[in-house]
Amino acid sequence: MTEKFICPYCEVLLTAKYYCVSCKKDFSIEVEHTKEGMLPEYQIAQQDYIDNACFNFLKEFVPTCNWDIAQISIIRDAIISVLITFHSKKEYDLYPWLLELKDTVSI
């Protein structure tokens, strides 16, 4: 059985060695961690960075607020939308996720 993963940037299938021919990027580390059900440390750090930046933004206006991921995620989604729409940033670079498994096929 071969697992097929999708590139998070262009949504094409990765090669057997987890490379995106279109984006010219190797996703082998990300695939390995996806199979384990967790992000690599550098991607967890990126998510933490974004969430902390959103919390710090919230605290600027509401100094007594507590950490609330529901509120933070609303701010995060809005900021990511602006960065994608107006500054050509890629969502996967801003707030990465586990790679999507396309399908499992027999060889």
Backbone hydrogen bonds, N-H to C=O, Kabsch-Sander energy under -0.5 kcal/mol:
donor,donor_aa,acceptor,acceptor_aa,energy
2,T,105,V,-2.4
4,K,103,D,-1.8
6,I,100,E,-2.0
7,C,12,V,-3.1
11,E,7,C,-1.6
14,L,5,F,-3.1
15,T,19,Y,-2.7
18,Y,15,T,-2.2
20,C,25,K,-2.9
21,V,19,Y,-0.8
24,K,20,C,-1.8
25,K,20,C,-1.1
27,F,18,Y,-3.4
27,F,25,K,-0.5
31,V,27,F,-2.7
32,E,28,S,-2.3
33,H,29,I,-2.1
34,T,30,E,-2.4
35,K,31,V,-2.6
36,E,32,E,-1.0
37,G,33,H,-0.6
37,G,34,T,-1.2
38,M,33,H,-2.5
43,Q,40,P,-1.0
44,I,40,P,-2.0
45,A,41,E,-2.7
46,Q,42,Y,-1.4
47,Q,43,Q,-2.3
48,D,44,I,-2.6
49,Y,45,A,-2.4
50,I,46,Q,-2.2
51,D,47,Q,-2.7
52,N,48,D,-2.8
53,A,49,Y,-2.3
54,C,50,I,-2.2
55,F,51,D,-2.3
56,N,52,N,-2.7
57,F,53,A,-2.0
58,L,54,C,-2.3
59,K,55,F,-2.5
60,E,56,N,-1.2
60,E,57,F,-0.5
61,F,57,F,-0.8
61,F,58,L,-0.9
62,V,58,L,-2.2
65,C,62,V,-2.3
72,I,68,D,-2.7
73,S,69,I,-2.6
74,I,70,A,-1.2
75,I,71,Q,-1.8
76,R,72,I,-3.1
77,D,73,S,-2.6
78,A,74,I,-1.8
79,I,75,I,-2.7
80,I,76,R,-2.9
81,S,77,D,-2.2
82,V,78,A,-2.1
83,L,79,I,-2.6
84,I,80,I,-2.4
85,T,81,S,-2.7
86,F,82,V,-2.8
87,H,82,V,-0.5
87,H,83,L,-1.0
88,S,84,I,-0.7
89,K,83,L,-2.0
93,D,90,K,-0.7
94,L,90,K,-1.5
95,Y,91,E,-3.3
102,K,4,K,-3.5
102,K,100,E,-0.6
103,D,4,K,-0.7
105,V,2,T,-1.7
